[in-house]
């Protein structure tokens, strides 16, 4: 799918994306504070939240945008992102002391193959140099690191507060770079500001906010398995909205992704189900 030309460098777009996000989240924080539904993060957690924001926003978003700008196809980026659940499943044992069941491994493998089938038509359509393909790997590793840090040190702060800290870190880093390089002044075109509004609300506040909300409420393996749904959802949306072809290979990939995610979720639910207590133990 072709990228929209917004008439501005990546640094300019991301600076104003995070500026809008910070303003919206600051306003939301003010409303929650007046309603006494606001819980400020303890000071000893600020550094950790800042690190998570650095990894998950700067470390993830910037490499993705730059790689696409350099000619890496969105299908290739999606395929590399699909490796994330497998990486997380490998690391949750040594890092978090969690166990991934055999059925979940099978589901994760099926989901990864499904994503490969969904994006197969887009693979090889990029025009980037070989080193540009390393950038999505950097992005994936950054989000994995952020997720593991968040789970290793859970916070009682609200998701709104967490997002505000993450976005502020991103604005300081990216905005500072834009100022130093003369890329901070935005164009006045409707395309640019429409894109800023979209990327601020949809991938940042909606998708990213939901990700961190679910990180705290779902098993980390289940949450990352849900990422297999991103590429199929994009394919279906492309078919419905833009008339892009939905080939038999794509449909097979959709089915594999759905089956893989279903296996992971079912296995997690069974693992959390309390063991039945024999009747004789209840009366003894």
Steps between C-alpha positions, in 0.01 A plus 500: 500500500649833403588748771340844504741783422444761771758742364717496813789299649432217743633710790249776427205262480594316820572820693152634437345158545634481853428868568132435429505180706658676800240778487210253483634280780580800720140616459373150585722490808355833616145369463582180691669699775190715550290183519748347745563209266863593454793318656835669444789258448740486797823690440708184519307368197553803277840385374366156414199648319737728312709200393191311383388807307843536341494138382135478399454839335837627381661158457200348325327780309806675354659190338164395351436841343856534374507148353177556306635834380814322376294258293442200729158361410225499760464124448862441596456721805188306602681169458789613721250626759341155495822358646438698819262250665757223445778712649286592800401137555869407500593769752212487750652192664846633587387863548159468669501139621191413293435178312378477141307179440558271204158579354579870519826448310301321230250786488776760476666310216169473313439872545846590368450281191158656451645851501764390248224378267296819543790732413668272244373705205663811643837339567771597258316816392732724701783702347714553810867424557578188702580692819156665502350158574682504834285791618178296548709253701618785723138613539382151592781455753418837657133415553593159642739667746235755602240228555731287713608796714135594556407145602804449721417816695120543491368846581182615672496822298210550261542424132437869422790603725722233348420612146558865591847420634585289195379766257685775688827308476443450127418868448814613683729262308348531153402864537850585621649329197259685270595835655873433472470396136257771392209259443259621767296747292196320354342559161155657495340249265181314583668170409770549764265599782249234405778243520615640835146471639466144373834369629448675834157351564502159328841332544604700808201563727281211383731214400797583723277585796312173458830310482615625840154458651496135391862443608376545858195277464591214266780250503796641309499203261130546421542873443787453258312224319226756431757694295460228237159657431653828378606386153176308427288794618698732273452261207123482554476878537699545180264266316184667631611864480745509211407198289834326557498132397418238763671192357454137611847523656388801701186319615710200607722738696196655668380155607842403636529825697155452649572137589837586652361780717210277604736223612712742705197653673336163569820356643545803725143473626545132581824573681328757721200279577514389866545129555191314616507392866395137559175468698672294769738789565208740549349293780816378668 
